[in-house]
Amino acid sequence: MIRYIAVDWGTSSFRLWAIDVEGQVRNTRKSGQGMSTLAPDQFGPVLDTHLAALGAGPGVPVVICGMAGARTGWRDAGYLDLPLPLDTLAEAAIRVPHEGRDIRILPGVARREAADPDVMRGEETMLLGALRRFGLEGTVCMPGTHSKWARLDEGVLTRFETAMTGEAFALLSRQSTLSAFVDPAQVDDRAFGDGVKAALDQPETLLRRLFHLRAGQLLGLVDGAEVASRLSGLLIGLELAGAPSGKGAEVTLIASGVLADRYAQALDLAGGGVRLLDADRAVRAGLAVAAAGLWPDEMQLETTR
Amino acid sequence: MIRYIAVDWGTSSFRLWAIDVEGQVRNTRKSGQGMSTLAPDQFGPVLDTHLAALGAGPGVPVVICGMAGARTGWRDAGYLDLPLPLDTLAEAAIRVPHEGRDIRILPGVARREAADPDVMRGEETMLLGALRRFGLEGTVCMPGTHSKWARLDEGVLTRFETAMTGEAFALLSRQSTLSAFVDPAQVDDRAFGDGVKAALDQPETLLRRLFHLRAGQLLGLVDGAEVASRLSGLLIGLELAGAPSGKGAEVTLIASGVLADRYAQALDLAGGGVRLLDADRAVRAGLAVAAAGLWPDEMQLETTR
């Protein structure tokens, strides 16, 4: 029996987990129906389709994190301010009236400083999950299209910064004069490491090093795998060079897949210690903590597996 | 009477000048028929159309610089190596067989070093013109899609570097998550200067500062003119921070229009001296010097005006 539905609704992806009375994942559904592909009035029908496929009746509540709560998403769930005790996240969820079902969207977090503004939406839920499940503390890196760096002090989110690393890589590898040379499917660890080290040592040379990639190809001096890997290394290295914690800090990396490998290698080259937590599990744990806060009598936390 | 035709055939633009027996510009033709829009067999017909419009008979020779000489252009004019005495440029021009007319394309310049490769095509002609017309010497900055930094020592090009500044600005302002916020038509000098200074002081924070632009807009803290100007400032500031000559060097800026204003302001903020030369006149002068070398008995140099 499904107890509640957890959804991570991002810019470009939709991920849903049906959680049973034991706190176990009963079903998983994923699609490309991210916020950027939907008008506000399409979120409800998309969710309904997935719920119907699972046979989740109208009494099953839904907790959502991520860009569905953006101003251009389903409904604006607002932003909480810093410093933020992460345990207060669930109580700030907004309720979306939809077909009589209990649907909540968790808010994001903002730093409203004119000189230095920043926002997150989705990562706060990941942090909550990692806090409650793994006792998260200190500096955290959550890589992605917009990489987040957070600082946690005894369960309180005190600071965060976002780097446009993944988006810069996507633009340069797909839409720039480098695109024809880039084969992102291939990985060259040495070229990646060289890029990381170059950017850590000389972050001010980025724009020249980007052109070197093009010139190297025009002159037949490098191949496509090298270009993609070096580009990735240069951008991740630049992110690390500018990390708010400094280059060599102890960092908890919350990531999955290729990004986890890349960032672990780069953080290692930067000289810091790395602890790796799985991003998928962290966000699911965060949604479970929120669900337990929202509907305390009806469910227990998803168990650790 | 037209003595020769000078053409600057770039990636995205075509510019032609008909030069008379006095060395004066008789006609100018400009279009968007750049290298990136043409297949190799389309260059000849495009040129013919412009020549026919001017009534330039088959006896009028044509000298061309720029991307028409790229491997993917009209015909590969190759690259010369460093150190390059600029006066030898014309003798390395290739001849393009086309309808019996004497057509030459000037070569580019390459640095074939695996660790640090670079290429230019078109700017070497600008340097030649500025050398012969204005006695160019020392560090030179030629901003653009791919900004060139060159070092001239007594007429010899000894070093150059390219920064992908203009292309990065185009990608971020037109195709990124910032695009919706950017109004490139507006200029905010203060925001531009703030961006330059931030990048000069902390080049390693670029990727974070890019996201601040987005967050500032989401939170209603900045307007579109500020975003465009600050973005431009951040990228030009990063280029200057990584300039091979160091931040505060004496620089000759060869530029026109808005770019000339922007770079002059940025170089001033970086603490160096700036001498400004007009880019259009420099390239035309370079083509005139090349023409005089190619066809010495038939013409004199374009006179200085």
HADDOCK unambig.tbl for C-alpha pairs under 7 A between the chains (distance, minus, plus):
assign (segid A and resid 112 and name CA) (segid B and resid 219 and name CA) 6.93 0.50 0.50
assign (segid A and resid 114 and name CA) (segid B and resid 216 and name CA) 6.81 0.50 0.50
assign (segid A and resid 114 and name CA) (segid B and resid 221 and name CA) 5.81 0.50 0.50
assign (segid A and resid 116 and name CA) (segid B and resid 212 and name CA) 6.13 0.50 0.50
assign (segid A and resid 117 and name CA) (segid B and resid 212 and name CA) 5.39 0.50 0.50
assign (segid A and resid 117 and name CA) (segid B and resid 215 and name CA) 5.61 0.50 0.50
assign (segid A and resid 117 and name CA) (segid B and resid 216 and name CA) 5.33 0.50 0.50
assign (segid A and resid 118 and name CA) (segid B and resid 212 and name CA) 5.75 0.50 0.50
assign (segid A and resid 118 and name CA) (segid B and resid 215 and name CA) 4.89 0.50 0.50
assign (segid A and resid 119 and name CA) (segid B and resid 215 and name CA) 5.83 0.50 0.50
assign (segid A and resid 161 and name CA) (segid B and resid 208 and name CA) 6.77 0.50 0.50
assign (segid A and resid 162 and name CA) (segid B and resid 208 and name CA) 5.51 0.50 0.50
assign (segid A and resid 162 and name CA) (segid B and resid 211 and name CA) 6.20 0.50 0.50
assign (segid A and resid 163 and name CA) (segid B and resid 207 and name CA) 4.69 0.50 0.50
assign (segid A and resid 163 and name CA) (segid B and resid 208 and name CA) 4.17 0.50 0.50
assign (segid A and resid 163 and name CA) (segid B and resid 211 and name CA) 6.03 0.50 0.50
assign (segid A and resid 164 and name CA) (segid B and resid 207 and name CA) 5.06 0.50 0.50
assign (segid A and resid 164 and name CA) (segid B and resid 208 and name CA) 6.40 0.50 0.50
assign (segid A and resid 164 and name CA) (segid B and resid 210 and name CA) 6.47 0.50 0.50
assign (segid A and resid 164 and name CA) (segid B and resid 211 and name CA) 5.69 0.50 0.50
assign (segid A and resid 165 and name CA) (segid B and resid 207 and name CA) 6.22 0.50 0.50
assign (segid A and resid 171 and name CA) (segid B and resid 171 and name CA) 6.74 0.50 0.50
assign (segid A and resid 203 and name CA) (segid B and resid 203 and name CA) 6.19 0.50 0.50
assign (segid A and resid 203 and name CA) (segid B and resid 204 and name CA) 5.15 0.50 0.50
assign (segid A and resid 204 and name CA) (segid B and resid 203 and name CA) 5.14 0.50 0.50
assign (segid A and resid 204 and name CA) (segid B and resid 204 and name CA) 6.62 0.50 0.50
assign (segid A and resid 204 and name CA) (segid B and resid 238 and name CA) 5.95 0.50 0.50
assign (segid A and resid 204 and name CA) (segid B and resid 241 and name CA) 5.61 0.50 0.50
assign (segid A and resid 204 and name CA) (segid B and resid 242 and name CA) 4.62 0.50 0.50
assign (segid A and resid 205 and name CA) (segid B and resid 242 and name CA) 4.66 0.50 0.50
assign (segid A and resid 207 and name CA) (segid B and resid 163 and name CA) 4.68 0.50 0.50
assign (segid A and resid 207 and name CA) (segid B and resid 164 and name CA) 5.06 0.50 0.50
assign (segid A and resid 207 and name CA) (segid B and resid 165 and name CA) 6.20 0.50 0.50
assign (segid A and resid 207 and name CA) (segid B and resid 239 and name CA) 6.38 0.50 0.50
assign (segid A and resid 208 and name CA) (segid B and resid 161 and name CA) 6.77 0.50 0.50
assign (segid A and resid 208 and name CA) (segid B and resid 162 and name CA) 5.49 0.50 0.50
assign (segid A and resid 208 and name CA) (segid B and resid 163 and name CA) 4.15 0.50 0.50
assign (segid A and resid 208 and name CA) (segid B and resid 164 and name CA) 6.38 0.50 0.50
assign (segid A and resid 210 and name CA) (segid B and resid 164 and name CA) 6.48 0.50 0.50
assign (segid A and resid 211 and name CA) (segid B and resid 162 and name CA) 6.20 0.50 0.50
assign (segid A and resid 211 and name CA) (segid B and resid 163 and name CA) 6.04 0.50 0.50
assign (segid A and resid 211 and name CA) (segid B and resid 164 and name CA) 5.70 0.50 0.50
assign (segid A and resid 212 and name CA) (segid B and resid 116 and name CA) 6.13 0.50 0.50
assign (segid A and resid 212 and name CA) (segid B and resid 117 and name CA) 5.40 0.50 0.50
assign (segid A and resid 212 and name CA) (segid B and resid 118 and name CA) 5.76 0.50 0.50
assign (segid A and resid 215 and name CA) (segid B and resid 117 and name CA) 5.62 0.50 0.50
assign (segid A and resid 215 and name CA) (segid B and resid 118 and name CA) 4.90 0.50 0.50
assign (segid A and resid 215 and name CA) (segid B and resid 119 and name CA) 5.82 0.50 0.50
assign (segid A and resid 216 and name CA) (segid B and resid 114 and name CA) 6.83 0.50 0.50
assign (segid A and resid 216 and name CA) (segid B and resid 117 and name CA) 5.32 0.50 0.50
assign (segid A and resid 219 and name CA) (segid B and resid 112 and name CA) 6.94 0.50 0.50
assign (segid A and resid 221 and name CA) (segid B and resid 114 and name CA) 5.84 0.50 0.50
assign (segid A and resid 238 and name CA) (segid B and resid 204 and name CA) 5.96 0.50 0.50
assign (segid A and resid 239 and name CA) (segid B and resid 207 and name CA) 6.38 0.50 0.50
assign (segid A and resid 241 and name CA) (segid B and resid 204 and name CA) 5.60 0.50 0.50
assign (segid A and resid 242 and name CA) (segid B and resid 204 and name CA) 4.61 0.50 0.50
assign (segid A and resid 242 and name CA) (segid B and resid 205 and name CA) 4.65 0.50 0.50
